[in-house]
């Protein structure tokens, strides 16, 4: 869904960001106490799923000529393109994930040694 040149979701994201910035500048962080916990966790989980879905194409090295705008169609396009995943991209991803785990484990070990 678009409204003019800027997609509607982008406008909502911009407004939400500006609202959060204004609340931070005005020291209104305590206002989050009035937002129910399921709303904040649902929003956070939902946006995490959307961001992860947006990254899957590049993460798996998929060739998708046109990525649909809507979530369900996007997931279908990714599923249809899965057989064409490129092995070098997958190997690079696994290498960086393994390296991240090594670094995190070393940081945890360093913390334990200091204690």
N, C-alpha and C positions, 0 to 999 in steps of 0.2 A: 504494500500500500504506500503510495507516494502522495505527497502534498506539495505540488510545485516541483522544484528541482531537488530538494533535500528529502530523502525518505523520512517517513513519519517516525520510525524508530530512532533515527539519528536525532531528530528534533527532541523527542522525549529524553534521550540520553543527555543531550546538551542542557536541557532545562533541569534535569535531575542533578547534573554536575554543578550548574550555577547555583542551584538551591543549596547543595551541600557546601559549596564554597562560601556562600553568604552566611549560612548557619555557623561555619567555622570562624569567620571574621567577626561575627556578632556574639561569639562565645555562647552559642545556643546548643551545645552538644548534649546537654541534659534532656533536650526535647525528645531524643530517641527513646527515652523511658516511656513515652506515651504511645509509641508505635508497638503493637502487639508482637511478641516474639515470633509466632508463626509467619507473620508478614515479612519480617526482616530475614528469617532463615529461608523462606520460600523464594524471596527475591534474589537472595545471594545464590541459592542452589540453581535457580532458573537461569541466571546470567552466566553462571559457571558452565552449565550445559550448552548454552548458546555459544560461548567463547570456544569451548572445546570442539564443538561441531565445526565452527569456522576454521579451526586450525587443522582438522583432520586431513583435508585435501593436501596441504603442504607437508604435513607430518608423514603421510604415507606415500607421497610422490605420485599422486593420482592425476591423470589427465582428464579433466572435466572442462569441456569447451565453454559451457554456460552454467554457472552455479545459480540455481533457483533462489529466489528471494525468500520464500516461505520455508519454515523449519522442516516440515514433513517432506516436502519435495526435495529439500537439500539432503536429508538423510537418505532418501531413495536414490538420488543421484550418486551419492558417495557409495552406497551399497552396490549399485550397478557397476561402478568403476573399480571396485575392490580387486577383481581379477587382474587388473592392469597395474597393480602396485609395483613400484620399482624396488628391486632388492638393494641397490646401493643406498637409497634413501632410508630404507628400513634399517640397514646396518649402521648408518650414521646416527639415526635416532637411538638405537640400542646402545651404541658406544657412548653417546652423551648422557643417556639415562644412567648407565653403569658408572660413568665418571662422577655424576652428581651424587650417586649413592656412596661412592668411595669418599668423596669430600665430606659429605654429611657424617659418615661413620667416623672419619678422622676428627671432625669437630667434636662429636660426642665423646670420643676417647680422650681428647685433650681436656674437655670439661671434667671428666671423671678423674683424670690424673691430678688436676689442680685441687680437687676437693680433699 
